[in-house]
């Protein structure tokens, strides 16, 4: 499963520091162990998570342009967010 780090913590099993905003793969068993320790450390990501662990859409593609989930490109963040919300509803 893919998870997003909500609060920086030391992953003692993997022997590394997990930084807030990072996403990584782990097993269901490992996920359960982490949330038993502290439920606010990680959250399971949906299919729409990108590498940064955030919902990528509308995705900024430069110069004030944004790409929607249907592939359409729109100028302006507010308009792109409004159109993406319509696509999802």
The first five atom37 places (N, CA, C, CB, O) and aatype in JSON, in Angstrom:
{
  "aatype": [20, 20, 20, 20, 20, 20, 20, 20, 20, 20, 20, 20, 20, 20, 20, 20, 20, 20, 20, 20, 20, 20, 20, 20, 20, 20, 20, 20, 20, 20, 20, 20, 20, 20, 20, 20, 20, 20, 20, 20, 20, 20, 20, 20, 20, 20, 20, 20, 20, 20, 20, 20, 20, 20, 20, 20, 20, 20, 20, 20, 20, 20, 20, 20, 20, 20, 20, 20, 20, 20, 20, 20, 20, 20, 20, 20, 20, 20, 20, 20, 20, 20, 20, 20, 20, 20, 20, 20, 20],
  "atom_mask": [
    [1, 1, 1, 1, 1],
    [1, 1, 1, 1, 1],
    [1, 1, 1, 1, 1],
    [1, 1, 1, 1, 1],
    [1, 1, 1, 1, 1],
    [1, 1, 1, 1, 1],
    [1, 1, 1, 1, 1],
    [1, 1, 1, 1, 1],
    [1, 1, 1, 1, 1],
    [1, 1, 1, 1, 1],
    [1, 1, 1, 1, 1],
    [1, 1, 1, 1, 1],
    [1, 1, 1, 1, 1],
    [1, 1, 1, 1, 1],
    [1, 1, 1, 1, 1],
    [1, 1, 1, 1, 1],
    [1, 1, 1, 1, 1],
    [1, 1, 1, 1, 1],
    [1, 1, 1, 1, 1],
    [1, 1, 1, 1, 1],
    [1, 1, 1, 1, 1],
    [1, 1, 1, 1, 1],
    [1, 1, 1, 1, 1],
    [1, 1, 1, 1, 1],
    [1, 1, 1, 1, 1],
    [1, 1, 1, 1, 1],
    [1, 1, 1, 1, 1],
    [1, 1, 1, 1, 1],
    [1, 1, 1, 1, 1],
    [1, 1, 1, 1, 1],
    [1, 1, 1, 1, 1],
    [1, 1, 1, 1, 1],
    [1, 1, 1, 1, 1],
    [1, 1, 1, 1, 1],
    [1, 1, 1, 1, 1],
    [1, 1, 1, 1, 1],
    [1, 1, 1, 1, 1],
    [1, 1, 1, 1, 1],
    [1, 1, 1, 1, 1],
    [1, 1, 1, 1, 1],
    [1, 1, 1, 1, 1],
    [1, 1, 1, 1, 1],
    [1, 1, 1, 1, 1],
    [1, 1, 1, 1, 1],
    [1, 1, 1, 1, 1],
    [1, 1, 1, 1, 1],
    [1, 1, 1, 1, 1],
    [1, 1, 1, 1, 1],
    [1, 1, 1, 1, 1],
    [1, 1, 1, 1, 1],
    [1, 1, 1, 1, 1],
    [1, 1, 1, 1, 1],
    [1, 1, 1, 1, 1],
    [1, 1, 1, 1, 1],
    [1, 1, 1, 1, 1],
    [1, 1, 1, 1, 1],
    [1, 1, 1, 1, 1],
    [1, 1, 1, 1, 1],
    [1, 1, 1, 1, 1],
    [1, 1, 1, 1, 1],
    [1, 1, 1, 1, 1],
    [1, 1, 1, 1, 1],
    [1, 1, 1, 1, 1],
    [1, 1, 1, 1, 1],
    [1, 1, 1, 1, 1],
    [1, 1, 1, 1, 1],
    [1, 1, 1, 1, 1],
    [1, 1, 1, 1, 1],
    [1, 1, 1, 1, 1],
    [1, 1, 1, 1, 1],
    [1, 1, 1, 1, 1],
    [1, 1, 1, 1, 1],
    [1, 1, 1, 1, 1],
    [1, 1, 1, 1, 1],
    [1, 1, 1, 1, 1],
    [1, 1, 1, 1, 1],
    [1, 1, 1, 1, 1],
    [1, 1, 1, 1, 1],
    [1, 1, 1, 1, 1],
    [1, 1, 1, 1, 1],
    [1, 1, 1, 1, 1],
    [1, 1, 1, 1, 1],
    [1, 1, 1, 1, 1],
    [1, 1, 1, 1, 1],
    [1, 1, 1, 1, 1],
    [1, 1, 1, 1, 1],
    [1, 1, 1, 1, 1],
    [1, 1, 1, 1, 1],
    [1, 1, 1, 1, 1]
  ],
  "atom_positions": [
    [[0.84, -1.18, 0.0], [0.0, 0.0, 0.0], [0.89, 1.23, 0.0], [-0.96, 0.0, 1.21], [2.01, 1.21, 0.5]],
    [[0.37, 2.3, -0.55], [1.09, 3.57, -0.62], [0.57, 4.48, 0.48], [0.94, 4.23, -2.03], [-0.64, 4.65, 0.64]],
    [[1.5, 5.08, 1.23], [1.11, 5.98, 2.32], [1.85, 7.3, 2.21], [1.4, 5.33, 3.68], [2.9, 7.4, 1.57]],
    [[1.27, 8.32, 2.83], [1.87, 9.65, 2.88], [2.21, 9.95, 4.33], [0.91, 10.73, 2.29], [1.42, 9.69, 5.23]],
    [[3.4, 10.51, 4.55], [3.85, 10.88, 5.88], [3.22, 12.22, 6.26], [5.4, 10.96, 5.95], [3.38, 13.22, 5.55]],
    [[2.51, 12.24, 7.38], [1.86, 13.46, 7.85], [2.7, 14.2, 8.87], [0.5, 13.13, 8.45], [2.54, 15.41, 9.07]],
    [[3.61, 13.48, 9.52], [4.46, 14.05, 10.55], [5.81, 13.32, 10.48], [3.81, 13.93, 11.98], [5.84, 12.09, 10.5]],
    [[6.91, 14.05, 10.4], [8.23, 13.44, 10.32], [8.45, 12.49, 11.5], [9.33, 14.53, 10.29], [8.15, 12.82, 12.65]],
    [[8.97, 11.3, 11.18], [9.25, 10.32, 12.23], [10.4, 9.42, 11.83], [7.99, 9.47, 12.53], [10.79, 9.35, 10.66]],
    [[10.95, 8.72, 12.82], [12.04, 7.79, 12.59], [11.45, 6.4, 12.37], [13.05, 7.79, 13.79], [10.82, 5.85, 13.27]],
    [[11.64, 5.85, 11.2], [11.17, 4.5, 10.86], [12.24, 3.53, 11.32], [10.87, 4.35, 9.31], [13.24, 3.33, 10.64]],
    [[12.02, 2.93, 12.48], [13.03, 2.06, 13.08], [13.21, 0.76, 12.32], [12.67, 1.76, 14.51], [14.3, 0.18, 12.35]],
    [[12.19, 0.28, 11.65], [12.29, -0.95, 10.88], [13.16, -0.75, 9.63], [10.89, -1.45, 10.48], [14.04, -1.55, 9.34]],
    [[12.9, 0.34, 8.91], [13.66, 0.64, 7.69], [14.95, 1.41, 7.98], [12.8, 1.44, 6.73], [15.79, 1.6, 7.1]],
    [[15.1, 1.85, 9.23], [16.28, 2.6, 9.67], [16.5, 3.85, 8.84], [17.52, 1.72, 9.6], [17.57, 4.09, 8.29]],
    [[15.41, 4.66, 8.75], [15.51, 5.94, 8.05], [14.49, 6.9, 8.61], [15.3, 5.75, 6.53], [13.51, 6.51, 9.24]],
    [[14.75, 8.18, 8.39], [13.82, 9.22, 8.82], [12.82, 9.42, 7.69], [14.57, 10.55, 9.18], [13.2, 9.63, 6.54]],
    [[11.54, 9.37, 8.02], [10.47, 9.63, 7.06], [10.07, 11.09, 7.21], [9.25, 8.65, 7.27], [9.64, 11.51, 8.28]],
    [[10.2, 11.85, 6.14], [9.96, 13.29, 6.14], [8.5, 13.59, 5.79], [10.9, 13.99, 5.14], [7.91, 12.93, 4.94]],
    [[7.92, 14.59, 6.46], [6.55, 15.02, 6.2], [6.38, 15.29, 4.7], [6.2, 16.29, 7.03], [7.18, 16.0, 4.09]],
    [[5.31, 14.72, 4.12], [5.03, 14.89, 2.7], [5.54, 13.74, 1.83], [5.62, 16.17, 2.22], [5.1, 13.59, 0.69]],
    [[6.46, 12.95, 2.35], [7.03, 11.81, 1.61], [5.97, 10.72, 1.45], [8.29, 11.25, 2.35], [5.11, 10.54, 2.31]],
    [[6.04, 9.99, 0.34], [5.2, 8.81, 0.17], [6.1, 7.6, 0.03], [4.26, 8.95, -1.06], [7.21, 7.7, -0.48]],
    [[5.61, 6.47, 0.5], [6.37, 5.24, 0.36], [5.43, 4.03, 0.44], [7.46, 5.15, 1.45], [4.3, 4.14, 0.91]],
    [[5.92, 2.9, -0.04], [5.16, 1.65, -0.05], [5.48, 0.85, 1.2], [5.48, 0.82, -1.32], [6.62, 0.82, 1.67]],
    [[4.45, 0.19, 1.74], [4.64, -0.71, 2.86], [3.53, -1.73, 2.9], [4.72, 0.07, 4.17], [2.5, -1.56, 2.24]],
    [[3.73, -2.77, 3.68], [2.73, -3.84, 3.79], [1.6, -3.42, 4.72], [3.37, -5.13, 4.29], [1.73, -2.47, 5.5]],
    [[0.49, -4.15, 4.61], [-0.65, -3.9, 5.5], [-0.23, -4.08, 6.96], [-1.84, -4.85, 5.16], [-0.61, -3.29, 7.82]],
    [[0.56, -5.1, 7.23], [1.02, -5.39, 8.59], [1.86, -4.24, 9.14], [1.83, -6.7, 8.62], [1.67, -3.82, 10.28]],
    [[2.77, -3.73, 8.33], [3.62, -2.62, 8.76], [2.79, -1.36, 8.98], [4.73, -2.35, 7.72], [3.02, -0.6, 9.92]],
    [[1.82, -1.13, 8.11], [0.9, 0.01, 8.25], [0.18, -0.07, 9.59], [-0.12, 0.04, 7.08], [0.11, 0.92, 10.32]],
    [[-0.35, -1.24, 9.92], [-1.06, -1.42, 11.18], [-0.14, -1.16, 12.38], [-1.63, -2.84, 11.27], [-0.56, -0.54, 13.36]],
    [[1.1, -1.62, 12.29], [2.06, -1.39, 13.38], [2.34, 0.1, 13.58], [3.37, -2.12, 13.1], [2.43, 0.57, 14.72]],
    [[2.48, 0.82, 12.49], [2.78, 2.26, 12.6], [1.59, 3.01, 13.18], [3.14, 2.85, 11.21], [1.77, 3.84, 14.08]],
    [[0.37, 2.74, 12.69], [-0.76, 3.51, 13.21], [-1.12, 3.12, 14.64], [-1.96, 3.32, 12.31], [-1.77, 3.9, 15.34]],
    [[-0.72, 1.92, 15.09], [-0.91, 1.57, 16.51], [-0.05, 2.47, 17.39], [-0.55, 0.08, 16.76], [-0.46, 2.85, 18.49]],
    [[1.14, 2.81, 16.89], [2.05, 3.68, 17.62], [1.53, 5.1, 17.68], [3.44, 3.65, 16.99], [1.49, 5.72, 18.74]],
    [[1.15, 5.62, 16.52], [0.67, 7.0, 16.44], [-0.15, 7.16, 15.17], [1.85, 8.01, 16.48], [0.42, 7.17, 14.07]],
    [[-1.45, 7.29, 15.29], [-2.35, 7.39, 14.13], [-2.09, 8.61, 13.26], [-3.76, 7.4, 14.59], [-2.5, 8.62, 12.1]],
    [[-1.44, 9.63, 13.8], [-1.25, 10.87, 13.03], [0.04, 10.88, 12.22], [-1.26, 12.05, 13.96], [0.36, 11.9, 11.61]],
    [[0.79, 9.77, 12.18], [2.05, 9.76, 11.44], [1.88, 9.59, 9.94], [2.92, 8.66, 11.96], [2.55, 10.26, 9.16]],
    [[0.98, 8.7, 9.53], [0.82, 8.42, 8.11], [-0.66, 8.28, 7.76], [1.58, 7.14, 7.71], [-1.5, 8.08, 8.64]],
    [[-0.95, 8.38, 6.48], [-2.31, 8.17, 5.98], [-2.2, 7.39, 4.68], [-3.07, 9.53, 5.78], [-1.27, 7.62, 3.89]],
    [[-3.14, 6.48, 4.44], [-3.16, 5.71, 3.21], [-3.53, 6.63, 2.06], [-4.14, 4.53, 3.3], [-4.44, 7.45, 2.18]],
    [[-2.83, 6.52, 0.94], [-3.09, 7.34, -0.24], [-4.11, 6.66, -1.14], [-1.8, 7.61, -1.0], [-4.22, 5.43, -1.18]],
    [[-4.85, 7.47, -1.87], [-5.75, 6.95, -2.89], [-4.96, 6.72, -4.16], [-6.95, 7.91, -3.14], [-3.76, 6.98, -4.2]],
    [[-5.62, 6.23, -5.21], [-4.95, 6.02, -6.49], [-4.47, 7.32, -7.1], [-5.89, 5.31, -7.46], [-3.58, 7.31, -7.96]],
    [[-5.02, 8.45, -6.67], [-4.7, 9.73, -7.27], [-3.45, 10.38, -6.66], [-5.87, 10.66, -7.14], [-3.1, 11.5, -7.05]],
    [[-2.79, 9.73, -5.72], [-1.57, 10.29, -5.15], [-0.47, 10.28, -6.2], [-1.13, 9.49, -3.89], [-0.32, 9.32, -6.95]],
    [[0.28, 11.35, -6.25], [1.45, 11.38, -7.11], [2.67, 11.06, -6.28], [1.59, 12.75, -7.81], [2.53, 10.65, -5.13]],
    [[3.87, 11.24, -6.84], [5.09, 10.94, -6.1], [5.22, 11.77, -4.83], [6.29, 11.16, -6.98], [5.81, 11.32, -3.86]],
    [[4.68, 12.96, -4.83], [4.76, 13.82, -3.65], [3.7, 13.44, -2.63], [4.61, 15.28, -4.04], [3.68, 13.98, -1.52]],
    [[2.82, 12.52, -2.99], [1.81, 12.08, -2.07], [0.6, 12.97, -1.97], [2.38, 11.94, -0.76], [-0.18, 12.88, -1.03]],
    [[0.45, 13.8, -2.93], [-0.65, 14.73, -2.93], [-1.49, 14.51, -4.16], [-0.16, 16.17, -2.85], [-1.04, 13.94, -5.15]],
    [[-2.71, 14.97, -4.1], [-3.57, 14.91, -5.26], [-2.99, 15.84, -6.31], [-5.05, 15.29, -4.9], [-2.92, 17.05, -6.08]],
    [[-2.58, 15.31, -7.45], [-1.87, 16.13, -8.43], [-2.74, 17.0, -9.33], [-1.05, 15.26, -9.28], [-2.22, 17.8, -10.11]],
    [[-4.06, 16.85, -9.24], [-4.9, 17.53, -10.2], [-5.76, 18.61, -9.58], [-5.76, 16.55, -10.91], [-6.32, 18.38, -8.51]],
    [[-5.88, 19.74, -10.19], [-5.21, 20.09, -11.44], [-3.71, 20.26, -11.23], [-5.81, 21.38, -12.03], [-3.27, 20.82, -10.22]],
    [[-2.94, 19.76, -12.18], [-1.49, 19.77, -12.08], [-0.93, 21.0, -12.8], [-0.88, 18.47, -12.69], [-1.23, 21.25, -13.96]],
    [[-0.1, 21.77, -12.07], [0.52, 22.95, -12.67], [1.57, 22.5, -13.67], [1.16, 23.87, -11.58], [2.47, 21.73, -13.33]],
    [[1.46, 22.99, -14.89], [2.4, 22.59, -15.95], [3.26, 23.75, -16.42], [1.64, 22.02, -17.13], [4.03, 23.61, -17.37]],
    [[3.14, 24.89, -15.76], [3.99, 26.04, -16.07], [3.26, 27.17, -16.75], [5.12, 25.6, -16.93], [2.28, 26.96, -17.46]],
    [[3.76, 28.38, -16.53], [3.21, 29.56, -17.19], [1.76, 29.86, -16.88], [3.35, 29.4, -18.64], [1.06, 30.46, -17.69]],
    [[1.3, 29.44, -15.7], [-0.08, 29.69, -15.33], [-1.07, 28.68, -15.89], [-0.47, 31.05, -15.77], [-2.28, 28.85, -15.74]],
    [[-0.56, 27.64, -16.55], [-1.42, 26.6, -17.13], [-1.5, 25.4, -16.21], [-0.88, 26.18, -18.51], [-0.54, 25.05, -15.52]],
    [[-2.68, 24.76, -16.2], [-2.94, 23.6, -15.36], [-3.57, 22.5, -16.2], [-3.87, 23.97, -14.17], [-4.38, 22.77, -17.09]],
    [[-3.18, 21.25, -15.9], [-3.73, 20.1, -16.61], [-4.79, 19.44, -15.75], [-2.61, 19.1, -16.98], [-4.56, 19.18, -14.56]],
    [[-5.95, 19.16, -16.34], [-7.05, 18.51, -15.64], [-6.96, 17.0, -15.8], [-8.4, 19.03, -16.16], [-6.15, 16.49, -16.59]],
    [[-7.79, 16.28, -15.06], [-7.77, 14.82, -15.1], [-8.16, 14.26, -16.46], [-8.7, 14.26, -14.06], [-7.82, 13.12, -16.77]],
    [[-8.86, 15.03, -17.28], [-9.23, 14.58, -18.62], [-8.18, 14.94, -19.67], [-10.57, 15.17, -19.02], [-8.37, 14.69, -20.86]],
    [[-7.05, 15.53, -19.23], [-5.97, 15.89, -20.14], [-6.06, 17.31, -20.69], [-5.95, 14.95, -21.28], [-5.11, 17.8, -21.29]],
    [[-7.18, 17.96, -20.47], [-7.38, 19.33, -20.95], [-6.47, 20.28, -20.18], [-8.86, 19.76, -20.8], [-6.22, 20.09, -18.99]],
    [[-5.96, 21.32, -20.87], [-5.14, 22.33, -20.22], [-5.92, 23.63, -20.13], [-3.8, 22.54, -20.98], [-6.58, 24.05, -21.09]],
    [[-5.83, 24.26, -18.95], [-6.6, 25.47, -18.66], [-5.66, 26.51, -18.07], [-7.78, 25.17, -17.68], [-4.77, 26.17, -17.3]],
    [[-5.85, 27.78, -18.44], [-5.04, 28.86, -17.87], [-5.75, 29.41, -16.64], [-4.8, 29.99, -18.92], [-6.94, 29.73, -16.68]],
    [[-5.01, 29.51, -15.53], [-5.56, 30.06, -14.29], [-5.89, 28.98, -13.27], [-6.78, 30.87, -14.58], [-6.63, 28.04, -13.56]],
    [[-5.33, 29.13, -12.08], [-5.51, 28.14, -11.03], [-6.97, 28.0, -10.59], [-4.65, 28.49, -9.83], [-7.48, 26.89, -10.45]],
    [[-7.64, 29.14, -10.36], [-9.01, 29.09, -9.87], [-9.94, 28.4, -10.88], [-9.52, 30.51, -9.59], [-10.77, 27.58, -10.51]],
    [[-9.77, 28.75, -12.15], [-10.6, 28.13, -13.18], [-10.31, 26.64, -13.26], [-10.36, 28.79, -14.54], [-11.23, 25.83, -13.37]],
    [[-9.04, 26.27, -13.2], [-8.67, 24.86, -13.27], [-9.25, 24.08, -12.1], [-7.14, 24.71, -13.3], [-9.76, 22.97, -12.28]],
    [[-9.19, 24.64, -10.89], [-9.74, 23.97, -9.72], [-11.25, 23.81, -9.84], [-9.4, 24.74, -8.45], [-11.79, 22.76, -9.48]],
    [[-11.93, 24.82, -10.35], [-13.38, 24.76, -10.52], [-13.76, 23.7, -11.55], [-13.94, 26.13, -10.95], [-14.67, 22.91, -11.32]],
    [[-13.06, 23.67, -12.68], [-13.35, 22.69, -13.72], [-13.04, 21.27, -13.25], [-12.57, 23.01, -14.99], [-13.78, 20.34, -13.56]],
    [[-11.96, 21.1, -12.5], [-11.6, 19.77, -11.98], [-12.67, 19.29, -11.0], [-10.21, 19.81, -11.3], [-13.03, 18.12, -10.99]],
    [[-13.17, 20.2, -10.18], [-14.23, 19.84, -9.23], [-15.48, 19.38, -9.98], [-14.57, 21.04, -8.3], [-16.14, 18.43, -9.56]],
    [[-15.8, 20.03, -11.09], [-16.95, 19.62, -11.91], [-16.72, 18.24, -12.51], [-17.2, 20.65, -13.04], [-17.63, 17.42, -12.55]],
    [[-15.49, 17.98, -12.96], [-15.18, 16.67, -13.55], [-15.33, 15.55, -12.53], [-13.74, 16.66, -14.11], [-15.76, 14.44, -12.87]],
    [[-15.0, 15.82, -11.28], [-15.05, 14.8, -10.24], [-16.45, 14.58, -9.7], [-14.14, 15.17, -9.11], [-16.72, 13.54, -9.09]],
    [[-17.34, 15.52, -9.92], [-18.71, 15.37, -9.37], [-19.61, 14.63, -10.31], [-19.31, 16.73, -9.08], [-20.79, 14.42, -10.01]]
  ]
}
